[in-house]
Every structure is written in structure tokens, then in C-alpha cells.
Amino acid sequence: MIQTQEGLKIVREFDAPIDLVFGAFATAEAFAAWWGPTGMPVTVKSFDFRPGGTVHYKMEGNGQVMWGLFKFEKIKQSNLIQFVNSFSDEEGNICSSPFPMDFPLEIFNEIRLEESNGITTMTLQGHPVNATAAQKATYQSIKDNMQQGFAGTFDQLDAYLLRAKN
């Protein structure tokens, strides 16, 4: 269950049909075309988009290399994706954040999609799981930064969707 009192919530509209937005998460090629911070291209090492599947990816840019991991929990075609996101090492083992902070090792994320008149509304909600009180406090303290980071990521998704529609 989403714990909105301690979590992150982002709502964003895309001028694209729901199947196209959902599909942007569903293949390695699409995912790599838009996921991640602006200026940090993604290379997908493994991709298994199904409940119980994982995505292991590398982000590089600005002299940094970071690895990430998604573990999919629930996927409902075109309108629901639930996954736990973590930083990882090159082998796909969960590890601490590469940033000098006590960030949670695992973040549960839920993406819900709804379409009306060709516009898809995406609601992303997330919160730490299996986190210490200090890690939860760190997560809370950087929610504004995460909002900004996801804004850049979703700008890239918007551009990807525009290219994919044409």
C-alpha cells in the first residue's frame, strides 16, 4: 500500500495514448531512450518486463557512472506498474546510493496511467521500504530534488512519445 504521508507523488499529463505511454516502460529500447536524469544516457544490461522480472541498467554522464535496478512486482497491461527501485553495482546487487547520504536501499514505486481524449495522466507514487528512520528522513529531505529530477526524466519521456507518435 502506498504511504503518501512519507512518499513522493508526481502527476504528469502526456499528449499520447495510454498504450504508447505504457509501452515506453515495456521494452529495453524504449526505456533506454528516455529513463534517467537529463544528460545521463542509459544502457540496459538486462530487461525482463513482467511481475518478478528485473531491469538492470547503467547511467553515465558528467563524469559519473551509476547502476540501477528495478524489480517488478505487479504489472497490469496499460495502466499499472509496481516496482522496487534501487541503486546497484555492475553485477546487479543492491548497494548504497553513490551520493554522500544515507538514502534508502529500496524505493517502492507505483505508476498508474489513465487516458481521456488521447491524453494520458500518469501518477507516480513512491516511498522507502525496509528503511531505517535515518534513511526515511533523508528521503523526506530530498523530495523537492526528486520532483525536479523526475521532471527532467518525464520531459525526456514526453520527447520520446512525440517521436514515437510520428
Backbone as ProteinMPNN parsed JSONL, in Angstrom:
{"seq_chain_A": "MIQTQEGLKIVREFDAPIDLVFGAFATAEAFAAWWGPTGMPVTVKSFDFRPGGTVHYKMEGNGQVMWGLFKFEKIKQSNLIQFVNSFSDEEGNICSSPFPMDFPLEIFNEIRLEESNGITTMTLQGHPVNATAAQKATYQSIKDNMQQGFAGTFDQLDAYLLRAKN", "coords_chain_A": {"N_chain_A": [[0.836, -1.187, 0.0], [0.472, 2.229, -0.759], [2.119, 4.761, 0.983], [1.362, 7.715, 1.397], [1.913, 9.806, 3.158], [4.609, 9.736, 3.751], [5.753, 9.665, 1.348], [6.539, 10.208, -2.135], [4.822, 11.979, -4.633], [3.879, 12.361, -7.937], [2.211, 13.851, -10.564], [1.549, 13.745, -13.949], [0.768, 14.826, -17.232], [0.532, 13.458, -20.509], [0.579, 13.984, -23.972], [-0.429, 11.658, -25.475], [-1.538, 8.372, -26.403], [-2.628, 5.912, -23.981], [-1.585, 3.293, -24.346], [0.804, 3.767, -25.712], [2.272, 5.248, -23.842], [2.463, 3.384, -21.73], [3.88, 1.428, -23.121], [6.352, 2.634, -23.319], [7.657, 1.927, -21.051], [7.929, -0.763, -21.368], [9.766, -2.032, -23.082], [13.25, -2.649, -23.638], [14.56, -0.958, -25.454], [12.856, 1.289, -25.677], [12.757, 2.145, -22.982], [15.474, 2.783, -22.487], [15.676, 4.983, -24.097], [14.616, 7.177, -22.788], [14.631, 7.072, -19.916], [15.983, 8.131, -16.765], [18.259, 10.626, -15.341], [18.515, 13.869, -16.87], [20.968, 14.259, -19.342], [22.337, 11.974, -18.736], [22.766, 9.31, -20.316], [21.207, 6.083, -20.731], [22.183, 2.702, -20.523], [20.996, -0.445, -21.099], [21.448, -3.344, -19.318], [20.15, -5.758, -18.649], [16.783, -6.861, -19.218], [13.602, -7.528, -18.24], [10.482, -7.378, -18.433], [8.064, -8.064, -16.557], [5.891, -9.323, -13.945], [7.901, -10.082, -11.202], [10.141, -9.918, -12.746], [13.201, -8.182, -13.737], [14.948, -5.081, -14.33], [18.088, -4.083, -15.209], [20.332, -1.528, -15.28], [22.622, 0.976, -16.588], [23.718, 4.257, -15.961], [25.337, 6.979, -17.398], [27.293, 9.901, -17.326], [28.422, 13.305, -17.1], [30.88, 12.694, -15.939], [30.252, 10.653, -14.214], [29.291, 7.316, -13.276], [26.569, 5.317, -12.773], [24.647, 2.633, -11.495], [21.483, 1.003, -11.771], [18.518, -0.692, -10.575], [15.478, -2.265, -11.228], [12.859, -4.03, -9.736], [10.184, -5.72, -10.688], [6.932, -5.855, -9.384], [4.099, -5.896, -9.757], [2.229, -5.811, -12.721], [-0.109, -4.428, -14.785], [-1.539, -4.586, -17.799], [-1.302, -1.702, -19.607], [-2.16, 0.091, -17.552], [-0.999, -0.07, -14.941], [1.981, -0.228, -13.11], [4.075, -1.619, -10.824], [6.957, -1.421, -8.91], [10.138, -2.043, -7.314], [12.754, 0.102, -6.826], [16.261, 0.46, -6.931], [19.64, 1.496, -6.221], [22.434, -0.08, -7.725], [25.203, -2.399, -8.105], [27.582, -3.198, -10.707], [27.084, -5.875, -11.158], [24.458, -6.184, -10.487], [23.708, -6.297, -7.845], [22.061, -4.981, -5.032], [22.954, -1.838, -3.744], [24.376, 0.842, -1.737], [23.457, 4.292, -2.16], [25.186, 6.262, -4.598], [25.689, 8.76, -3.757], [26.729, 11.069, -1.18], [25.026, 10.349, 1.217], [22.621, 8.976, 3.521], [20.699, 7.191, 2.022], [17.621, 5.411, 1.367], [17.82, 1.891, 0.64], [15.944, 0.64, -0.93], [13.196, 1.623, -2.913], [9.782, 1.691, -3.178], [7.714, 1.948, -5.975], [4.818, 3.081, -7.618], [3.136, 3.246, -10.603], [0.449, 4.653, -12.126], [-1.721, 4.763, -14.868], [-4.005, 6.681, -16.763], [-6.307, 7.343, -19.352], [-7.799, 9.976, -21.199], [-9.535, 11.312, -23.8], [-7.306, 11.016, -25.526], [-5.211, 11.983, -24.031], [-2.882, 11.045, -21.68], [-2.755, 10.536, -18.274], [-0.332, 10.256, -15.884], [0.331, 8.934, -12.751], [2.701, 8.886, -10.369], [3.707, 7.315, -7.482], [5.712, 6.96, -4.636], [7.673, 5.387, -2.05], [9.987, 4.77, 0.657], [11.091, 1.424, 1.42], [11.737, -1.083, 3.864], [13.475, 0.571, 5.298], [15.635, 2.494, 7.437], [14.982, 4.775, 10.18], [16.598, 7.023, 9.828], [17.209, 6.843, 7.097], [14.656, 7.164, 6.005], [14.184, 9.786, 6.808], [16.154, 11.107, 5.302], [15.189, 10.597, 2.712], [12.752, 12.026, 2.851], [13.826, 14.583, 3.111], [14.864, 15.195, 0.636], [12.837, 15.31, -1.205], [11.926, 17.456, -2.827], [14.098, 17.758, -4.577], [13.948, 15.265, -5.846], [11.506, 15.565, -7.148], [12.232, 17.513, -9.048], [14.193, 16.081, -10.456], [12.683, 13.936, -11.521], [11.009, 15.476, -13.11], [12.719, 16.274, -15.187], [13.318, 13.728, -16.242], [10.755, 12.936, -17.07], [10.274, 14.909, -18.944], [11.995, 13.995, -20.905], [10.675, 11.613, -21.479], [8.337, 12.675, -22.557], [9.391, 13.826, -24.937], [10.296, 11.467, -26.18], [7.827, 10.146, -26.566], [6.608, 11.897, -28.375], [8.3, 11.573, -30.609], [7.807, 8.845, -31.06], [5.135, 8.814, -31.749], [5.115, 9.862, -34.287]], "CA_chain_A": [[0.0, 0.0, 0.0], [1.21, 3.489, -0.845], [2.099, 5.551, 2.203], [1.574, 9.048, 0.849], [2.429, 10.756, 4.137], [6.069, 9.756, 3.739], [6.197, 9.372, -0.002], [6.624, 11.144, -3.253], [3.707, 11.859, -5.579], [4.028, 13.207, -9.112], [1.172, 13.651, -11.574], [2.016, 14.357, -15.202], [-0.022, 14.503, -18.417], [1.25, 13.268, -21.764], [-0.273, 14.039, -25.164], [-0.184, 10.371, -26.136], [-2.458, 7.338, -25.917], [-2.154, 5.139, -22.835], [-0.763, 2.154, -24.776], [2.128, 4.265, -26.075], [2.96, 5.606, -22.597], [2.778, 2.114, -21.073], [4.905, 0.779, -23.933], [7.65, 3.274, -23.078], [8.258, 1.195, -19.934], [7.811, -2.205, -21.597], [10.866, -2.607, -23.87], [14.565, -2.104, -23.304], [14.886, 0.141, -26.373], [12.083, 2.465, -25.287], [13.207, 2.542, -21.649], [16.794, 3.419, -22.61], [15.554, 6.234, -24.852], [14.126, 8.31, -22.004], [14.752, 6.965, -18.468], [17.167, 8.629, -16.081], [18.479, 12.064, -15.271], [18.92, 14.569, -18.077], [22.407, 14.272, -19.554], [22.934, 10.693, -18.31], [22.19, 8.247, -21.14], [21.033, 4.775, -20.1], [22.493, 1.462, -21.223], [20.291, -1.531, -20.425], [22.221, -4.585, -19.245], [19.157, -6.834, -18.75], [15.442, -6.296, -19.229], [12.569, -8.563, -18.154], [9.302, -6.611, -18.029], [6.973, -8.936, -16.122], [5.941, -9.471, -12.497], [9.032, -10.913, -10.812], [11.27, -9.61, -13.617], [14.049, -7.061, -13.35], [15.692, -4.282, -15.292], [19.38, -3.662, -14.668], [20.774, -0.511, -16.232], [23.735, 1.865, -16.248], [23.576, 5.657, -16.356], [26.654, 7.602, -17.485], [27.321, 11.293, -17.747], [29.039, 14.263, -16.172], [31.967, 12.021, -15.245], [29.723, 9.694, -13.256], [28.673, 6.071, -13.713], [25.685, 4.778, -11.739], [23.854, 1.48, -11.885], [20.177, 0.934, -11.141], [17.809, -1.963, -10.654], [14.029, -2.328, -10.984], [12.277, -5.353, -9.517], [8.755, -5.54, -10.928], [6.05, -6.611, -8.508], [2.786, -6.082, -10.389], [2.052, -5.087, -13.978], [-1.43, -4.627, -15.386], [-1.413, -4.014, -19.143], [-1.66, -0.325, -19.945], [-2.478, 1.099, -16.541], [-0.376, -0.188, -13.629], [3.325, -0.803, -12.988], [4.617, -1.502, -9.476], [8.322, -1.934, -8.877], [11.063, -1.539, -6.311], [13.915, 0.669, -7.499], [17.442, 0.535, -6.073], [20.949, 1.603, -6.833], [23.066, -1.401, -7.735], [26.543, -2.447, -8.667], [27.611, -3.686, -12.095], [26.564, -7.24, -11.197], [23.033, -6.171, -10.174], [23.482, -6.384, -6.404], [21.621, -3.724, -4.433], [24.011, -1.181, -2.973], [24.093, 2.186, -1.25], [23.458, 5.41, -3.099], [26.529, 6.781, -4.882], [25.773, 10.117, -3.208], [27.125, 11.042, 0.235], [23.862, 10.478, 2.104], [22.069, 7.697, 3.96], [19.472, 7.046, 1.237], [17.084, 4.053, 1.458], [18.299, 0.944, -0.367], [14.833, 0.247, -1.803], [12.055, 2.537, -3.02], [8.626, 1.133, -3.876], [7.08, 2.906, -6.874], [3.613, 2.664, -8.322], [2.754, 4.118, -11.706], [-0.912, 4.428, -12.624], [-1.997, 5.507, -16.09], [-5.404, 6.835, -17.158], [-6.41, 8.108, -20.596], [-9.034, 10.68, -21.514], [-9.428, 12.106, -25.034], [-5.965, 10.935, -26.085], [-4.235, 12.488, -23.063], [-2.651, 10.065, -20.623], [-2.3, 11.065, -16.99], [0.488, 9.31, -15.134], [0.533, 9.25, -11.346], [3.796, 8.126, -9.761], [3.811, 7.436, -6.036], [6.8, 6.127, -4.144], [8.086, 5.521, -0.659], [11.022, 3.814, 1.047], [10.728, 0.172, 2.076], [12.845, -1.675, 4.636], [14.407, 1.677, 5.544], [15.812, 2.966, 8.806], [14.419, 6.11, 10.423], [17.509, 7.997, 9.218], [17.027, 6.767, 5.649], [13.355, 7.79, 5.71], [14.373, 11.231, 6.964], [16.905, 11.556, 4.127], [14.239, 10.56, 1.594], [11.855, 13.173, 3.037], [14.554, 15.845, 2.98], [15.229, 15.495, -0.758], [11.671, 15.125, -2.085], [11.9, 18.521, -3.838], [15.118, 17.399, -5.579], [13.423, 14.144, -6.626], [10.484, 16.142, -8.039], [12.952, 18.143, -10.15], [14.823, 15.024, -11.242], [11.652, 13.251, -12.305], [10.515, 16.411, -14.127], [13.631, 16.13, -16.325], [13.11, 12.394, -16.812], [9.474, 12.898, -17.766], [10.448, 15.726, -20.155], [12.591, 13.079, -21.887], [9.59, 10.711, -21.884], [7.479, 13.468, -23.45], [10.078, 13.905, -26.237], [10.26, 10.115, -26.748], [6.453, 9.887, -27.024], [6.394, 12.707, -29.576], [8.99, 10.869, -31.702], [7.157, 7.549, -31.299], [3.825, 9.042, -32.388], [5.312, 10.28, -35.69]], "C_chain_A": [[0.876, 1.244, 0.0], [1.035, 4.273, 0.459], [2.385, 6.996, 1.828], [2.13, 10.037, 1.869], [3.949, 10.798, 4.138], [6.624, 9.647, 2.331], [6.212, 10.553, -0.942], [5.414, 10.917, -4.145], [3.915, 12.868, -6.695], [2.903, 12.849, -10.074], [1.601, 14.42, -12.811], [1.115, 13.909, -16.335], [0.872, 14.408, -19.637], [0.242, 13.274, -22.906], [0.005, 12.799, -26.007], [-1.19, 9.36, -25.593], [-1.803, 6.478, -24.831], [-1.252, 3.978, -23.259], [0.65, 2.58, -25.145], [2.932, 4.616, -24.821], [3.371, 4.333, -21.85], [3.922, 1.411, -21.803], [6.288, 1.375, -23.745], [8.393, 2.621, -21.916], [8.528, -0.263, -20.284], [8.918, -2.839, -22.436], [12.174, -1.921, -23.496], [14.892, -0.889, -24.168], [14.155, 1.412, -25.978], [12.586, 3.019, -23.956], [14.53, 3.311, -21.731], [16.714, 4.771, -23.305], [15.156, 7.424, -23.987], [14.393, 8.233, -20.504], [16.03, 7.628, -17.972], [17.287, 10.134, -16.091], [18.893, 12.637, -16.629], [20.448, 14.581, -18.168], [23.112, 13.005, -19.103], [22.29, 9.563, -19.106], [22.217, 6.898, -20.417], [21.447, 3.666, -21.059], [21.831, 0.341, -20.432], [21.137, -2.794, -20.49], [21.305, -5.809, -19.327], [17.772, -6.227, -18.584], [14.417, -7.421, -19.28], [11.317, -7.926, -17.565], [8.132, -7.557, -17.779], [7.016, -8.979, -14.601], [7.032, -10.474, -12.117], [10.277, -10.664, -11.645], [12.045, -8.406, -13.115], [14.567, -6.31, -14.571], [16.964, -3.838, -14.581], [19.987, -2.715, -15.699], [21.907, 0.337, -15.663], [23.406, 3.257, -16.763], [24.969, 6.278, -16.319], [26.514, 9.041, -17.942], [27.954, 12.162, -16.688], [30.139, 13.603, -15.336], [31.525, 10.988, -14.224], [29.219, 8.442, -13.967], [27.861, 5.555, -12.538], [24.917, 3.613, -12.324], [22.538, 1.494, -11.124], [19.506, -0.396, -11.402], [16.332, -1.739, -10.371], [13.688, -3.784, -10.729], [10.766, -5.175, -9.615], [7.931, -6.449, -10.021], [4.723, -6.914, -9.187], [2.741, -5.225, -11.643], [0.669, -5.434, -14.499], [-1.421, -3.85, -16.7], [-2.092, -2.653, -19.257], [-1.991, 0.599, -18.789], [-1.821, 0.96, -15.171], [0.993, -0.863, -13.732], [3.781, -0.551, -11.552], [6.004, -2.134, -9.469], [9.089, -1.342, -7.709], [12.327, -1.13, -7.059], [15.053, 0.803, -6.491], [18.645, 0.96, -6.899], [21.556, 0.206, -6.778], [24.515, -1.266, -8.168], [26.452, -3.039, -10.078], [27.042, -5.092, -12.229], [25.073, -7.314, -10.863], [22.713, -6.379, -8.708], [23.075, -5.018, -5.868], [22.757, -3.151, -3.597], [23.571, 0.217, -2.561], [24.115, 3.196, -2.396], [24.89, 5.865, -3.365], [26.732, 8.196, -4.326], [26.083, 10.051, -1.712], [25.938, 11.321, 1.161], [23.369, 9.076, 2.435], [20.696, 7.517, 3.313], [18.955, 5.61, 1.371], [17.616, 3.162, 0.329], [17.209, 0.581, -1.365], [13.72, 1.282, -1.738], [10.955, 1.817, -3.794], [8.003, 2.24, -4.712], [5.844, 2.282, -7.504], [3.294, 3.705, -9.374], [1.37, 3.702, -12.156], [-1.122, 5.332, -13.836], [-3.492, 5.523, -16.346], [-5.428, 7.696, -18.408], [-7.785, 8.74, -20.729], [-8.782, 11.553, -22.736], [-8.0, 12.151, -25.577], [-4.863, 11.485, -25.199], [-4.112, 11.449, -21.955], [-2.098, 10.768, -19.387], [-1.555, 9.951, -16.267], [0.61, 9.819, -13.71], [1.604, 8.307, -10.818], [3.761, 8.397, -8.269], [4.902, 6.492, -5.571], [7.089, 6.39, -2.688], [9.16, 4.485, -0.348], [10.407, 2.541, 1.631], [11.971, -0.374, 2.776], [13.91, -0.636, 4.976], [14.487, 2.001, 7.034], [15.138, 4.338, 8.947], [15.29, 7.186, 9.772], [17.354, 8.012, 7.698], [15.7, 7.392, 5.225], [13.458, 9.31, 5.806], [15.14, 11.811, 5.777], [15.979, 11.634, 2.92], [13.31, 11.775, 1.671], [12.567, 14.484, 2.714], [14.887, 16.188, 1.531], [14.054, 15.308, -1.725], [11.587, 16.218, -3.159], [12.911, 18.236, -4.947], [14.628, 16.25, -6.455], [12.338, 14.617, -7.59], [11.162, 16.751, -9.269], [13.598, 17.101, -11.049], [13.824, 14.283, -12.111], [11.065, 14.17, -13.366], [11.39, 16.318, -15.375], [13.46, 14.791, -17.022], [11.818, 12.366, -17.62], [9.436, 13.868, -18.947], [11.033, 14.855, -21.271], [11.55, 12.072, -22.373], [8.656, 11.429, -22.854], [8.086, 13.538, -24.857], [10.075, 12.545, -26.932], [8.862, 9.822, -27.326], [6.136, 10.662, -28.289], [7.056, 12.05, -30.791], [8.267, 9.579, -32.059], [5.806, 7.698, -31.981], [3.975, 9.327, -33.87], [5.976, 9.202, -36.516]], "O_chain_A": [[1.9, 1.296, 0.682], [-0.079, 4.419, 0.962], [3.524, 7.452, 1.93], [2.762, 11.02, 1.481], [4.525, 11.824, 4.502], [7.837, 9.547, 2.144], [5.939, 11.699, -0.584], [5.026, 9.773, -4.383], [4.101, 14.061, -6.452], [2.674, 11.674, -10.361], [1.968, 15.593, -12.735], [0.735, 12.74, -16.4], [1.833, 15.162, -19.788], [-0.815, 12.65, -22.819], [0.587, 12.873, -27.089], [-1.641, 9.478, -24.454], [-0.58, 6.343, -24.779], [-0.253, 3.706, -22.594], [1.599, 1.83, -24.916], [4.124, 4.321, -24.74], [4.508, 4.225, -21.39], [4.825, 0.863, -21.171], [7.291, 0.703, -23.984], [9.613, 2.745, -21.806], [9.276, -0.936, -19.575], [9.006, -4.065, -22.5], [12.19, -0.759, -23.091], [15.437, 0.098, -23.673], [14.749, 2.49, -25.945], [12.811, 4.221, -23.823], [14.681, 4.366, -21.113], [17.592, 5.614, -23.122], [15.335, 8.569, -24.402], [14.381, 9.279, -19.855], [17.034, 7.675, -18.683], [16.523, 10.832, -16.758], [19.54, 11.962, -17.43], [21.134, 14.877, -17.189], [24.341, 12.952, -19.083], [21.359, 8.922, -18.617], [23.107, 6.611, -19.616], [21.109, 3.685, -22.242], [22.075, 0.193, -19.235], [21.5, -3.258, -21.572], [21.638, -6.788, -19.995], [17.601, -5.216, -17.903], [14.368, -8.18, -20.248], [11.116, -7.934, -16.35], [7.321, -7.816, -18.668], [8.061, -8.703, -14.01], [7.076, -11.583, -12.65], [11.358, -11.142, -11.299], [11.615, -7.704, -12.2], [14.613, -6.838, -15.683], [16.913, -3.284, -13.482], [20.134, -3.077, -16.867], [22.121, 0.408, -14.453], [22.881, 3.414, -17.865], [25.696, 6.128, -15.337], [25.72, 9.355, -18.829], [28.012, 11.791, -15.516], [30.304, 13.924, -14.159], [32.344, 10.498, -13.447], [28.776, 8.502, -15.114], [28.388, 5.375, -11.44], [24.577, 3.609, -13.507], [22.477, 1.939, -9.978], [19.871, -1.13, -12.321], [15.976, -1.095, -9.384], [14.173, -4.673, -11.43], [10.143, -4.563, -8.747], [8.196, -7.645, -9.905], [4.272, -8.06, -9.193], [3.156, -4.066, -11.635], [0.325, -6.608, -14.635], [-1.311, -2.624, -16.714], [-3.292, -2.505, -19.028], [-2.101, 1.806, -19.006], [-2.062, 1.799, -14.304], [1.142, -1.916, -14.351], [3.863, 0.597, -11.116], [6.194, -3.246, -9.963], [8.74, -0.284, -7.184], [12.895, -1.911, -7.823], [14.841, 1.205, -5.347], [18.665, 0.803, -8.119], [21.233, -0.59, -5.896], [24.985, -0.191, -8.541], [25.362, -3.339, -10.566], [26.565, -5.465, -13.302], [24.48, -8.389, -10.944], [21.556, -6.615, -8.36], [23.685, -4.007, -6.217], [23.428, -3.863, -2.85], [22.524, 0.706, -2.988], [24.714, 2.967, -3.446], [25.72, 5.856, -2.456], [27.825, 8.754, -4.42], [25.732, 9.073, -1.052], [25.853, 12.373, 1.796], [23.659, 8.115, 1.723], [19.665, 7.671, 3.967], [19.755, 4.681, 1.479], [17.834, 3.624, -0.791], [17.503, 0.251, -2.514], [13.349, 1.755, -0.664], [11.166, 1.384, -4.927], [7.786, 3.347, -4.217], [5.836, 1.107, -7.87], [3.194, 4.896, -9.078], [1.141, 2.549, -12.522], [-0.75, 6.505, -13.828], [-4.172, 4.512, -16.171], [-4.67, 8.66, -18.523], [-8.802, 8.122, -20.414], [-7.918, 12.429, -22.712], [-7.537, 13.196, -26.034], [-3.693, 11.456, -25.581], [-5.109, 11.027, -21.368], [-1.108, 11.495, -19.455], [-2.079, 8.856, -16.066], [0.946, 10.98, -13.48], [1.434, 7.087, -10.822], [3.783, 9.548, -7.834], [5.008, 5.363, -6.051], [6.796, 7.461, -2.156], [9.239, 3.448, -1.006], [9.344, 2.576, 2.252], [13.1, -0.155, 2.337], [15.105, -0.93, 4.945], [13.53, 1.805, 7.783], [14.775, 4.971, 7.955], [14.767, 8.157, 9.225], [17.366, 9.078, 7.082], [15.63, 8.071, 4.201], [12.89, 10.032, 4.986], [14.807, 12.895, 5.298], [15.986, 12.626, 2.19], [13.107, 12.468, 0.674], [11.98, 15.385, 2.115], [15.164, 17.347, 1.222], [14.261, 15.164, -2.93], [11.211, 15.927, -4.294], [12.618, 18.448, -6.123], [14.858, 16.249, -7.664], [12.254, 14.132, -8.718], [10.721, 16.531, -10.397], [13.555, 17.225, -12.273], [14.077, 14.031, -13.289], [10.659, 13.694, -14.426], [10.876, 16.286, -16.493], [13.457, 14.722, -18.251], [11.789, 11.833, -18.729], [8.643, 13.672, -19.868], [10.627, 14.958, -22.428], [11.541, 11.714, -23.551], [8.235, 10.853, -23.856], [7.386, 13.335, -25.849], [9.874, 12.474, -28.144], [8.74, 9.312, -28.439], [5.467, 10.144, -29.184], [6.46, 11.974, -31.865], [8.129, 9.253, -33.238], [5.379, 6.805, -32.713], [3.054, 9.06, -34.642], [6.21, 9.395, -37.709]]}, "name": "protein", "num_of_chains": 1, "seq": "MIQTQEGLKIVREFDAPIDLVFGAFATAEAFAAWWGPTGMPVTVKSFDFRPGGTVHYKMEGNGQVMWGLFKFEKIKQSNLIQFVNSFSDEEGNICSSPFPMDFPLEIFNEIRLEESNGITTMTLQGHPVNATAAQKATYQSIKDNMQQGFAGTFDQLDAYLLRAKN"}
